[in-house]
Amino acid sequence: MVSFAVALAAAGAVIAGGAPGSAGPLPDAAAAQPGPTYVYKVHAPLGQQSQDLLGRGFDVLEQRDGDSLFVLGGKDEGTRLQQAGFTAVVDQVLAPPQWTPPAKKSQVDAADINETFYGGYHTVNAHYAHLDAVAAQYPSLTTLVDYGDSWKKTQGAGGYDLRAICITKLNAGDCALDPNAPKPRFFVMGQLHARELTTGDVAWRWIDHLTSGYGTDASVTALLDSTEVWVVPQANPDGVNIVQQGGNSPIYQRKNANGTNGSNCGGSASSQLGIDLNRNTSSHWGGQGTSSAPCDQTYKGPSANSEVETQALQSLWRSLYKDKRGTAPGDAAPADTTGVVVSMHSYSNLILFPWGYDSTQKAGNDAPLRKMGTDLQAIAGSGWTSGQPGEVLYNAAGATDDWVYDDLGVASFVWEIGPSSGSCSGFFPTYSCQAGTFWPKVKPMLTYAADKAAGPYATTTPPPTGCDTRTNDTDVAIPDNGAAVTSTITIADCTGNASATSQVEVHVKHTYRGDLVLDLVASDGSSYRLKSSNNDSGDNIDTTYTANLSSELRNGDWKLKVQDVASQDVGNIDTWSLTV
Ligand SMILES: [Zn+2]
């Protein structure tokens, strides 16, 4: 898309002179998007001005450039911005739509897997046919879950099932809708905001990467042996259905398709029906960054958790994760909490984590969340930023990542994938950007986040103290051809299990060392043979033995046990040392 930076007064002439494209037949009233669409760059520094802009119902993009935010709208939107007291310039003029909707079908069939729009993006039916195909090909790795119905389906007006796939090396109890299931769970979803096309495509590739990589890719194999990976590629299928009806000029539908409170919305980018599913959860519903006007893009809905898509997600998450957190904003989930949830959005190259409703509030697990944020930022590369939404973008209440952390204590993130400028920027990047730019960047981010599901808040174990080499140099006489004698080393303050290459340094005075049998005895009574008897007639033992003590706790009493099993020669344990 060509970028214009034209002052509003001058842009007015451009707008008036631009001939709107022929709209053609409209496939669906909800999909109407007449005339060209404009991106306005608006002066709105972090803080009050940003929240004002959101509060007035402008379609504020999930993008920031220094002190500027960006607003999507028709040709009148610039005037509205000026009247509201904002300084704005036209940043981009987007091509008017040319309607080439994909064929409508009453149900998904296998052939739909090839159904695409806008140069390769998959339709909802294609995504669902893909889930079915993957499940059929990899039955030992996959479980399909229908976790609810879209709003249109509940109305008997078309619509879709809400579908998830659980991917893991399946054992008993895996992928059950039970928070006590054995493996930790990584959950990722795409297109909760329907028009954010990149996120659905990333989900598709992630599913293929995992299922085709099991048994051949070591990191995928290790992940699926230890972890469940849940993917919801189309979290808002009704919304995506509207987007895809634009064909080669996708519709800028962000919200779901529930028109109950917005049936008279104009259909332009700044006046659309539906509820913003990322403002509708019951966590701080109705707070900053939400709108009460049904046609606004950040419309929070008539009540908290009013939407069937939101209800279904909240219910699914409660069936996947235990509640590990108290109710105060600063309450922390414990270090043994498992699970990571990522909601993929676009764009602006941001890693966001709770709290989103108010950046002056810090999560109880702020430090590990922030650390994961900076790790992900480093993996993503230059141009990425991480922080709470209000620190880097704007405060926004009722989002799913806040809900997941608020209700369950699970580590949760929003990723805003994609640059703010350049050929792969925007909601609708050229399809070749997916394989060439986004997937190589997001794949290692997903891998990192999935690996973290086992313990996102686990602190790195500090090097234990009290683990230095210990020595006992008290002599112990060894009776000739008699009972075994022992010398003890006690280890305390050295937590964890001993090494598989523990070192036992032994010095014994003796005139015929072949008579001697040496064992190391752990505090639980387990015995490790260091040396057997033989015909070696030499004097003394001065040897360091390596023992695999990895099944033993380091702390406890360790005994060197020595027995003389033949007559005539005598001696004593001189000194011995143990490094566990
Ligand atoms: Zn979004």
Boltz pocket constraint, residues with backbone or C-beta under 6 A from the ligand:
constraints:
  - pocket:
      binder: B
      contacts: [[A, 62], [A, 193], [A, 196], [A, 278], [A, 344], [A, 345], [A, 346]]
      max_distance: 6.0
